[in-house]
């Protein structure tokens, strides 16, 4: 049927929903690279106006990727709950934006099963940054394993103690640094330099030994491929969280070596271990705009819409953590600080709106047109928006993955500036161990014993 709108005397035609969403997306380099971006600012405005006038229920009638050929589309449409959608079913996308800006937390929570990712992505394209912040701040999402994440007034930190050669001494030193500075309540999560079963098990044993020796109410994770985690569980390794990178199409997930069935198998295996103490949310997913284009599995869609579809995959498995690694893939997809900032707030908004415990890796690569000032601005905006957690990397410089993220001190800054606290169970532990949550000062007697564990 197509969609049309005139701007400045020129009439623009968009032949289908996929094209309309792509042309309405705020400018980013990845969509230009994919050949789906609006050719001019005028065309973008025309698409945004046409999108604002689109009935929200149209998203249920036209799939951006065919139902018959994509298991993510089937998941999205099969899980849709009409009763939850009913309060907004009569609205246009523009009317939905207005509804969201006035909605209370309870109404936003009740709406989640009735929303598709494409609806969330669509409305985000006609929202200002302040709109994305304001609505996300009222989306309350909690998750639980050994502590409780996402409570109001709380900000958690992932302690990311990566080492370029998986040296246990380097990992242990970074863990000590992070714990002393109040990081680690989201997860103590190591990206292994190589996806090797023996290395994965050795790191899992180290993380679990630290956690048990000091009775730390948190969870650990080695961010290996899901198949490696399955093998580790078969070997009796102490797996708390199962990690996997995911995307918004069947094709991009295939490029990651996963399917919905494999993720379900891994979740079942982790649940059978019964390692959680206050909850059973045992999955950890990472995403990022641009991964589908890299895999040539974007089906002509814009990268932000595909990113939102990845959140449908994530919410199927009730994860403890979801993290958009917003600037990690590089300037080919998000060129500069402005584009990274917009993408980070869009991802956080869409994830929270769909009911996910969203974190954001506020990051960039060294060849992007961005710097730490850009990251400070995004970090602060995300804090106001109620982000569940951010990264804690020694010195903000990941020496294994070779990118720039946020440091332990950045987490302290955000907690202090916005009067946020760690997860309650972790806060209590910090108090018992003599660590000052506001400053990171303390006399924690970890170092000799911790190094001894390596």
N, C-alpha and C positions, 0 to 999 in steps of 0.2 A: 504493500500500500504506500509506503514512503511517508516522509515528514518534510514539511517545507516551512520556511520563514524568510521574510524579506528584511534586509538591513541596508539603509542608505540607498534605497531604490533598486537594489539587486536582490533577486529571489534565489535562495539557496535550497536545494533539494537533497534530502538524505534518504537513500533508498530503503534502509532497514534500521532496526534498533541498534545493531552492532556499530554501524557507521555513525549513527546519531550520537551514541555515547562517546565514540572515539573523537569525533569532531568537537564535541562539547568539553573535552578534557582540557584543563589549563595546560599551557605549553610545557612539554618536557622532551628531552632529546631522544629518549627511547621510542616515543611514538613517531617522531620525525624519521628516525632510522627505519622503523617498521613500515613507513609510508601510509600511516593511518591518521596522522594529525591534520587539523585544519590548516589550509594553505595560507590563510590570512587571519588577522584578528577579527575582521568583520565576519568571516565565516564561522569563527568560534562563537562569537556573540549570537549569531543567527541560530546555531545549534543549541546553545544554552537556552535561548528563548523557546525554541521548539520543544526542548526537553522539559522545561518548566511547565509547558502546557499539556504535556503527555499524561493521560490517566495512569495512575500508579498500577492499576490492575493489568495494564498492557504487558507488564513484565511477566505475567503468568501466561500470556497468550503467545509470546514470541521469544524463543530461546536464542541467545547469542551464539550458542554452539548446539547443534542438533541433539535432541534427547537420545536418538537411536545410536549415536556414534560416540557418546562421551559419558562415562560413568559419574563424573562430577555433576553434569547437568541432571542426570537421573536422580542423584542424591538430593540435589537442591529442590527439584520439583516434587519428588516423592515425600520429602520431609515437610513440605509446606503445610501449615495448619490454617485453614480458612477462618476458623473462629477467632484466632488471634489476630488475623489480618483485618477482620471486620471493622474495627474502629477507624481505620484509615482507607478502607477500600473505595470510598467515594472520592478521594482526593486526587488531584494532579500532583506531579512531582514538586511543583512550586508550592502547592497547598500543603504537601507533606513537610517541606522545609519549615513552613510557618508552624505547623502542628508540633514538630520536634522542638522548636525553640520555646514553646510554651509548656511542653509536657513535663510532668513530675516523674521522679525516679520509678515509682511503682508502675506508671503507665508505660514507660520505656521498657521496663523488664517484661511486662505482660505481652508486649508487642513482638518480642524476639522470634518466637516460632512462626510468626506470620510474615516475616520479612525474608526476601531472597537477597543474596549478596548484590545482585545487579540493582535492586532497589536502593540499597545503601550506597553503592558506588554512584548511581545516578543522581541522588539528591546531594551527595558530597560535591559534585561538579558545579553546582550552582550556589555553593556556600562559601562565604568568606572565611578566613582563618579564625576570626573570633566566633563565628557560628560553629565551626568544628570543635573549638575548645569548649564553648558553652554547653553544647549538647553532650559531648563525651564526659564532661565533669559530672553530669547527672546520671550517667549510666553506671550503675553499681554492679560489679561482678566480683564474686569471691571464689576462691578455690582452696583446696586443702590437701595436704599430705602429712607432713610432720609439723606444719604450722599453717597459719591462716593468712592468705594473701588477698589483697584488694579491699580491705576494710577502709571505711572513710577515715581520713586523717593519717593514713599510713603510706609509706613509700618504701618499696623493697629494692634490693640490689642483688644482681647476679655477680658473684665473685668468680672472675674469669682468669684462672691462674695458668694460662697457656705457657708452654715451653717449646722452643723450636726443635728440640730433639727428644721431647718427652722425658727429660731428666727429672726423676722424682725429687731431687734436691731443689731444682728450680721451681717446680710446682709447689713444693712445701713452703718455700720462702714466700711465694706470692700469696699462698693461703694465709700465712701468718700476717703478712702486711694487710690483707683485706679484712681479716677478722678484727684486728686491732683498730681498724677504721670503720667498723660497723657494717661491713659488707657481708653478704652470704646468706641473707634470710630468704631470698628468692630461690637460690640454688648455688651450690659450689659446683660449677660446670666447666670441665676441661675439654677443649677441642684437641683431639689427638693429632699429632703431626702426621701420623700414618694410621690408616684404618686397619690395624693389625690386631688379631684376637688376643695374643699374649700381652701386647702393650695395653690394650683396653682393660684386661683383667687386672694387670698390675696397677694401673691407675685407679680402678674401682676399689681395689683392696686398700690402697693408700687413703683415698678419700673417706672410705668407711671407717678405717682405723682412727683417723683424726676425729671424725664425728662421734664415734663411740667413746673414745678416751675422754673427751671433754663434754660429753652429753649435749651436743649442740642440736637444738631443735630445728633442723633444716634437712634438706635433701641434697643428694649428690647426683652427678650425671657425668658420664663420659660421652661426648657427642659423636659417637661412632654411628655408622650406618645401622639401620634397624636390624638387618640380618646379622650383623656382628653382635648386637645386643642380645638377640635371640640365642646365638651360640654361647655367649657368655652366661646367660641364664641357665642354659643346659649344663654348663660346667660348674654351676653353683656359685657364680660370682654375685656379689651384693649389689644388684641393680635396683636403684630406687626409681628413677625416671627413664623411660624409653624416649630417645630423641630421634627426630627425623626432619629433614627439610622437605617441604611439600609445596605444591603449586595448585593452580586453579583449573587445570585441564587434565584429562586422563593422559594425554601425551606428555606433558611436562612431568607428571608423577612417574610415568614410565621411564623418562630420562633420568630420574633420580633412583630408579630401580625399585619402585614401590607401587602398590595398588591399595585400594581400600581393604581388600581381603587380607593382605599382608599386615597392614596396620592393625586390623582387628586381631589377628593372630598374636602380634606382639603385645597389644594391650591385655589380652586374656592371659598371656604368660606372666606379665608383670603383676597383674591383679592376683594371680595365684600365689605369688610370693608373700602377699599380705604384709608388706613392710611399712605401710603408712600407719600413723598412730592417731591422727585426728581426721583423716579423710583418705579417699582412694583415688584421687586424681593423679594419675601416674604417667601421663604423656606430656612431652615437651616438643613443640613444633617451631620451626623457624621458616620464615617466608621472605620475599623481597621482590619489589617491582622490577621487572625485566627478565626474570628467570625463564618465563615462557618464550620470550623472543629468542633468548640464547639457545633454547632447545628446539627452536622452529616449531613450536606447538601452541602458538597464540591464536590461530584461526582468524587472523585479521582483526582481533579485538585490541583495544588499548590496554596498556600494561596495568593501569590502576583497576580496571574492571576485572581483569584476570586475577589480580592480587586479592580483591574482595572475594572472589570465588574460592580462593584457597582457604578462606575462613570458614566456608561451609564444610570443607574437609576436616578442618581442625575441630569445629564444634561437635562433629559426629562422635568424637572420642573424649569429650569432657576433659580437656587437658588442664594440667596445673598451670602451665605457662605457654604463651604464644609470643613470639618475638619477630617483629619485622626488622630485618637488618637493612635499614633504609638506604644508606649510601654506599653499601659494601661492594655492589657489582661494578660501580664506576661511572664516569661521566658520559659514557655511551648511552646510559639510561636516565640518569639524573645529573644534569650537566654542572650545576653550581649550587651554592648555598640556598638560593631562593627555591630552586626546584626540590632540593632535598627537604627543606623545611615544609613546603606544601605537601610533599608525599608522606612525610612522617606524620603529620597531623591528619591527613586523609586516612592513612592506614589505621592509626589509633582510633579515630572516630568510627570507621566501618567495623573494626573488630569489636569494640566495646558495644556498639549498637546491636551487633549480632550475638552478643552475650559471651564474649571471650575475655579471659584475663590477659589483657594486652600489655606487653612490654615493647619498648623500642630501643634498638641499638642506635643511638645517636652518633652517626659515624660518617666517615668519608675516606676515600683513597687519596694518596698523595698526588695523583695527577688530576684530581677534580678541582674546579674553580671554587674552592671552599676553604675555610680555615676554622680554627677553634672558636673564634667569635661567633661564627654562624652556628656552631654546635651549642654554644652557651645560650643563644637565643632560642633555638629549638628545644633544648633541654628545659628551659624555664617555661616555655609555652606548654610543653607536655606535662610538667608538674602541675600547672594551673588546671590542665585538662584532666587531671586525675589518673595519670599513667600508673599502671600497677607496679612496674619495675623498670629499671634501666641497668646498663652494664657498669661493672666496676672492674677496670683494667689497670694494672700498675702503670702509673704515669700517663694513662690514656693512650698508650702506644702498644698495640699488640705485637710482640716481637716474633710470634709464630705466624699469624695471619697477615701481618704487614699492612695494617690499616690503623686509622686513628679513631678512637672511640671516646668514652668518658671514663674518668678516673674514680678511684675511691673518694678523693677529695671533692669531686664534682657531686657525688651523691651526698656527702656531708653538707655541701653548699645548699643543695636543693631542699634537703630536710630542714635545715636551719631557716632558709628564706621563707619557706611556706609552712613552717611549724608542723612538719610531718615526722612520724616515728616509724621505726622498723615494725615488722610483723610482731604482734603482741608476745608470742612465745619466745621469739628471738630477743626482743627487748628485755624480757625478764631474765634471760640467760646472760645478756650483756651486763645487766646490773649485778647479777651474782658473781660474775667474773671480774668486776671492777673496771669495765669499759664505759667511758662516758659517751653516751649516744650522740650528743650534740657536737663534740669536738674530736672524738676518736681517741682521746687521751685515756691511758689506763696502764695497769701493771700486770697484764695477763701473762702468767708464767708458762707460755706455750713453747717458746723457741727451742730450748734444748731437747725437750721430749718430742716435739714435732719433727725436728731434723732427725732425731733418732729413729723415727718411723720409716725413714727413707732408706 
